[in-house]
Amino acid sequence: MVTLTELQRCSMKRGEPSRRTTISAALHKSGLFGRVARRKPLLSKKDMTARLEFAKKHLKDSQTMRNKILWSDETKIELFGLNAKRHVWRTPGTAHNLANTIPTEKHGGGSIMLWECYSARGTGKLVRIEGKMNAATYRDILDENMLQSTLDLRLGRWFIFQQDNDPKHTAKITKEWLRDNSVNVLEWPSQSPDFNPIEHLWRDLKMAVHRRSPSNLMELERFCKEEWEKLPRNRCATLVESYPRRLEAVIAAKGASTKY
């Protein structure tokens, strides 16, 4: 992560001063190019070992078993989150005219938190999380939406529920609810969002919602629910089909982060 300026400074200290353009050309010739560093979860050796063991174990799962997984996650959607960059045709000197600007508010104009689930058969329930999310709230969300989603998606009695290791998901009252309802939970390794294809669905949803330019949080919630139901079933199936490739990538990386 050293910068060109720092490299140039080092060359001067060595008594072999080089221009930035010379250093840049040498780096490019060696196949090195400046790129934005990707943000990835911090992985300990224990995390990497658990990820590798999980990938090796579940790579052997049949597609039939994978199709029985009910994937879940939470995300935050801001009211003006994706409206920050737009193009406009205008004449010189009119950049700040009202018609040529996009209204913004501090903190994105507010946001909402959502919980959702999906499977290879399509999207399940999408729910707005009211107030502070805690274990009791999460248990209520599962009670009111998760089992109904499995019925709507026709996953059968022996479906498999996926959730990450957020403390709310592993709290005592959550575990008790899952046990009382005989829910088979997929044992999930920590720091492993790259196993779950759901991020692609979130992006699909956010782009679809913000194309409709919601003007307040009520509209934002309504548009989210409407667009979530419109997401194609084959899109969900395709994402679930990518699951084995994600496991293979983790195995190839020996438990480290992957491109997913």
C-alpha positions in Angstrom: 0.0 0.0 0.0 3.0 2.3 -0.4 2.4 5.4 -2.5 4.4 6.7 -5.5 5.4 9.7 -3.3 6.8 7.4 -0.6 8.6 5.3 -3.2 10.1 8.5 -4.7 11.2 9.6 -1.2 12.9 6.2 -0.6 14.8 6.5 -3.9 16.1 9.9 -2.8 17.3 8.4 0.5 19.2 5.7 -1.3 20.9 8.4 -3.4 19.2 7.2 -6.6 16.4 9.8 -7.1 13.8 8.8 -9.6 10.8 10.6 -11.1 7.3 9.5 -10.2 6.7 8.7 -13.9 9.8 6.4 -14.0 8.7 4.6 -10.9 5.1 4.2 -12.2 6.4 2.9 -15.6 8.6 0.3 -13.8 5.6 -0.9 -11.7 3.4 -1.2 -14.8 6.1 -3.1 -16.6 6.1 -5.5 -13.7 2.4 -6.0 -13.9 1.5 -3.8 -10.9 -1.2 -1.2 -11.2 -2.8 1.2 -8.7 -6.3 0.0 -7.6 -8.7 0.7 -4.8 -8.2 -1.9 -2.0 -11.2 -4.1 -1.4 -12.7 -4.1 2.1 -12.9 -7.6 3.5 -13.6 -8.9 7.0 -10.7 -9.3 9.3 -9.8 -13.0 9.5 -7.9 -14.7 12.3 -6.2 -18.0 11.8 -9.1 -19.6 13.7 -11.6 -18.0 11.3 -9.6 -19.2 8.3 -9.4 -22.7 9.6 -13.2 -22.8 10.3 -14.0 -21.4 6.9 -11.8 -24.0 5.2 -13.3 -26.9 7.1 -16.8 -25.6 6.4 -16.1 -25.3 2.6 -14.6 -28.8 2.4 -17.5 -30.3 4.3 -20.3 -28.6 2.4 -18.8 -28.8 -1.1 -20.0 -32.4 -1.0 -23.6 -31.4 -0.4 -26.0 -32.2 -3.2 -27.8 -29.6 -5.2 -31.1 -30.9 -3.7 -29.8 -30.1 -0.3 -28.6 -26.6 -1.3 -32.1 -25.9 -2.8 -33.5 -26.5 0.7 -31.5 -23.7 2.3 -33.4 -20.6 3.4 -30.8 -17.8 3.3 -31.3 -14.7 5.4 -29.6 -11.4 6.2 -30.2 -7.8 7.3 -29.2 -4.6 5.5 -29.6 -0.8 5.7 -31.1 1.2 2.8 -30.7 5.0 2.8 -33.3 7.2 1.3 -30.9 9.0 -1.0 -28.2 6.4 -0.9 -27.9 5.8 -4.6 -29.0 9.1 -5.9 -25.7 10.9 -5.3 -24.3 10.4 -8.8 -26.5 11.4 -11.8 -25.7 12.9 -15.2 -27.6 16.0 -16.5 -27.5 17.9 -19.8 -27.0 21.6 -18.9 -25.3 24.7 -20.3 -22.1 26.2 -18.8 -22.6 28.2 -15.6 -25.9 26.5 -14.6 -24.4 23.7 -12.4 -26.2 25.1 -9.3 -29.6 25.7 -10.9 -32.4 23.8 -9.1 -33.3 21.8 -12.1 -29.7 20.6 -12.5 -29.1 19.5 -8.9 -30.1 16.5 -6.8 -31.6 17.3 -3.3 -29.7 15.7 -0.4 -30.1 15.6 3.3 -27.7 15.0 6.1 -27.1 11.2 6.8 -28.8 10.4 3.5 -32.2 11.7 4.5 -32.7 8.8 6.9 -32.6 5.0 6.4 -34.5 1.8 7.2 -33.2 -1.6 8.3 -34.5 -4.7 6.5 -34.5 -8.4 7.2 -35.2 -10.8 4.4 -34.9 -14.4 3.3 -34.8 -16.2 0.0 -34.0 -19.6 -1.5 -33.4 -21.1 -4.9 -37.2 -21.1 -5.4 -37.4 -17.3 -5.0 -37.7 -14.5 -2.5 -39.4 -15.0 0.9 -40.5 -12.3 3.3 -38.9 -8.9 3.5 -39.5 -7.0 6.8 -38.7 -3.6 8.0 -37.0 -3.7 11.4 -38.6 -1.2 13.7 -36.6 0.4 16.4 -33.4 -1.1 17.8 -32.6 -4.6 16.6 -32.0 -6.9 19.5 -32.5 -10.7 20.1 -36.1 -10.3 21.1 -36.9 -8.3 18.0 -35.0 -10.9 15.9 -37.0 -13.8 17.5 -40.2 -12.0 16.7 -39.2 -11.5 13.1 -38.5 -15.2 12.7 -41.7 -16.1 14.4 -43.8 -13.9 12.2 -42.0 -14.4 8.9 -39.5 -17.2 8.6 -41.8 -20.2 8.9 -44.3 -18.6 6.6 -41.6 -18.0 4.0 -40.7 -21.7 4.0 -44.4 -22.5 3.3 -44.6 -19.9 0.5 -41.4 -21.3 -1.1 -42.5 -24.9 -0.6 -39.2 -25.9 1.0 -40.8 -28.7 3.0 -40.5 -29.6 6.7 -36.8 -30.4 6.6 -35.5 -27.1 5.2 -32.1 -25.7 6.4 -32.0 -22.2 7.8 -28.9 -20.0 7.2 -28.0 -17.0 9.3 -24.6 -15.5 10.3 -23.1 -15.4 13.7 -24.4 -12.0 14.8 -24.9 -12.0 18.6 -28.6 -11.5 18.1 -28.8 -14.6 16.0 -26.9 -16.7 18.5 -28.6 -15.3 21.7 -30.2 -17.7 24.1 -33.8 -16.7 23.3 -33.1 -17.1 19.5 -31.6 -20.6 20.0 -34.6 -21.6 22.2 -37.0 -20.4 19.5 -35.2 -22.3 16.8 -35.1 -25.4 18.9 -38.7 -25.2 19.9 -39.7 -24.9 16.3 -37.4 -27.8 15.2 -35.4 -25.6 12.8 -32.3 -27.1 11.3 -29.7 -24.3 11.4 -26.7 -24.3 9.1 -23.6 -24.0 11.2 -22.0 -20.9 9.9 -18.4 -19.9 10.1 -17.7 -16.4 11.5 -16.6 -13.6 9.1 -17.9 -15.3 6.0 -20.3 -13.0 4.1 -18.6 -14.3 0.9 -20.3 -17.6 1.3 -23.8 -16.0 1.1 -24.8 -14.8 -2.4 -27.4 -12.4 -0.8 -25.2 -9.3 -1.4 -26.1 -9.5 -5.1 -29.8 -9.6 -4.3 -29.4 -6.5 -2.0 -27.7 -4.7 -4.8 -30.5 -5.6 -7.3 -33.0 -4.4 -4.8 -31.3 -1.1 -3.9 -30.8 -0.2 -7.6 -34.4 -1.0 -8.4 -35.8 1.0 -5.5 -33.7 4.1 -6.1 -34.6 4.2 -9.8 -38.0 5.0 -8.5 -36.6 7.9 -6.4 -38.6 7.5 -3.1 -39.2 10.9 -1.4 -39.7 9.7 2.2 -39.1 6.7 4.4 -42.7 5.4 3.9 -42.2 5.3 0.2 -38.8 3.8 0.6 -40.3 0.9 2.6 -43.1 0.4 0.2 -40.9 0.4 -2.9 -38.5 -2.1 -1.2 -41.3 -4.5 -0.6 -42.7 -4.1 -4.1 -39.3 -4.5 -5.8 -38.4 -7.4 -3.6 -41.4 -9.4 -4.8 -40.5 -8.5 -8.4 -37.0 -10.1 -8.2 -37.0 -13.0 -10.7 -37.0 -16.5 -9.3 -34.3 -17.6 -11.7 -32.1 -14.8 -10.4 -32.3 -16.5 -6.9 -31.7 -19.9 -8.4 -28.6 -18.7 -10.3 -27.2 -17.1 -7.1 -27.7 -20.3 -5.1 -25.9 -22.2 -7.9 -22.9 -20.0 -7.3 -22.6 -21.4 -3.7 -20.3 -24.3 -4.7 -18.0 -22.0 -6.6 -17.7 -19.8 -3.5 -16.8 -22.8 -1.4 -14.2 -23.8 -4.0 -12.7 -20.3 -3.9 -12.3 -20.5 -0.1 -10.6 -23.9 -0.4 -8.3 -22.5 -3.1 -7.5 -19.5 -0.8 -6.9 -21.9 2.1 -9.6 -20.2 4.1 -8.6 -16.6 3.3 -10.9 -14.0 1.7 -12.1 -14.5 -1.9 -13.3 -12.4 -4.8 -16.9 -12.9 -3.7 
